[in-house]
Amino acid sequence: MLNYQQKPRKRNANPYLVQKIMSASREELVAYIYEFGATACAQKDPVKARTAVNNLIQSLNFDYKETAETFLSVYRYLGNLINQKRFDEAKAIFTDLKRTWVKAFNLP
């Protein structure tokens, strides 16, 4: 008999991954979010892909209005692609963004 009162199991976080994220620079964190979004799109997971887009939007610094607005337009477009289930196109954009970001900031 199934017990529906059981609490969901808590997943143990990978300590290597936790350390990697906790010690990352802001630039590295953005690169990780791009990777997360690309992976979510490859898995056709709209919830995770939208989470990536939302985190990217929240990371924008509007002190640099023109640049932030440009990225906001790209992120909104990504959100629209995900809503339309056009995961291959969204994955390609996430991948291109990550590649460019890593190159611009000389990240590993």
N, C-alpha and C positions, 0 to 999 in steps of 0.2 A: 504494500500500500504506500502511495506517495504521501509525503508529509508536505503540504503546501505552506506550512508555517516556518520551514527552514529558511534561514538567511542565506542569501547568495554568497558563494565562496569568494573570498577576497583573493584576487590574483597577486602573487608575489611579484613585485617589480624587479626587473633585472638590475642588479646593483651597478653593473658596468654602464648601462644606459642612464640610470639616475645620475651617476657621477659625471658622465659626459654632458648631460644637459645642465646640471648644476654649475659646472665649471665653464660653460660656453660663454663666449662673448655675445653681444646682441646680434652682431652680423652672422655669427655661426647659428644662433637660434633661428633666424629667418631662413637660412639655408636648410636647416632641419625641417622647418615647416613646409618649405617647397618640396622636399623629399617626401614628407608625410602625405602631402596632397597628391603627388604623382603616384605614390603607392596606393592610396585610397582609390584613385581613378582607375589604376590597373586592376584593382579588385572590384571595381564598379560599386563602390560603397559611397552613396551620396551623403550619408550622415558625416562620415569622417572627412570627406572632401570638403563639405560645407564648413566643418569645424576648422579646417586649415584656412579656408578663405576668410572666415570670421576672425581668426587669430591674426592673419596678415593685415586685415583692415584695422584691427585694434592696435597694431604695432606702428601704424603710420604716425609720423611727427608733422603736424600741421604748422609748426614753426617755419617749415620749408614748404609753403603752400603749393607752389606750382608742381614741385616734385611729388608731394603727397597726393595731389589731385590726379596726377597722371597714373600713379600706382593704383589709386582708388578706382579709376576707370577700368584698368586691367583686371583688378580683383572682382569688380562687379560683373565684368564680362565672363570671367571664370565661373562665378556663381550662376550666371544664366546658362552657361554650357552644362554645368552640373545639373541644374534643374531640368534641362532638356535631355538629360541622360546621354550627352555627347562626351562620354568619358575619354575617348581616344584623343579628341581635340584638346580637352582640358589637361590631360596628362602631358601632352606635347608642350603646352604653354608652361605648366609647372616645371617641366624639365628644362626648357629654355631659360626660364627665369632663374632657376637654380644655377645653371651653367654660367650665365652672365654675372650673377651675384657673386659666385665663388671667384670668378676671374677678376671682377672689379675690386674685391677686397683681399685678394691673394690668400684665399682660404684653402686648406688642404682638401 
